[in-house]
């Protein structure tokens, strides 16, 4: 089943996402040109280090684009409610449409989203049941790419042997120190912010609660049994195969679980 495209018209979200793409492009262009390629040519690092950096960069940008355009779980105008699950649906007081419990109305998008976690301006999209797994992958690979970039910045000055061949007529070498300082500054800012967000997301999955539920204190539902963490993660990623949790180039298939777990429509 293909994933539906969901495009949000929001200038603020476009600016935030554009900033993220700029940071990604900056490091993907200048870090290999200043550090990876010169040190690889002189034998200071192996080709594996170069390929790993590009793989992290590819997975990061792929999860970003997929999370930003994936349908987070938008409810149709006339949803078909199974007879056995009608007691788990409620009326939205903003759009006057029936929705399953644990859904939320997003004021920026103008519709209800199944198991909505929050609206993220950095991906210009809601984070809901159908794209939460992509958002988690984005946080994960952004942390890896930022950490990898910071390690390369550090090793370039304090660990790697000095470069023997440098073309000082090239812009990137004439402004090497400034470019790497900017890279390190952006890496520290993004790593700090994303690490905190990623930790919050993981705790939410472990406890089977969304960010909106935590803020509204409506997650204290004693009738909802606590599920093991393997089950909650499998439901978010749409598969029990843990290796597939890290691959953004696939389609998510919702796991069919009883509705009283409140994680399925």
Secondary structure, 3 states (H helix, E strand, C coil): CCCCECCCCCHHHHHHHHHHHHHHHHHHHHHHHHHHHHHHHCCCCCHHHHHHHHHHHHHHHHHHHHHHHECCCECCCCCCCCHHHHHHEEECCCCCCEEECCCEEECCCCEEECCCCEEECCCCEEECCCCHHHHHHHHHHHHHHHHHHHHHHHHHHHCCCCCCCCCCCCHHHHCHHHHHHHHHHHHHHHHHHHHHHHHHHHHHHHHCCCHHHHHHCCCCCCCCCCCCHHHHHHHHHCCCCHHHHHCCCCCCCCCCCCHHHCCCC
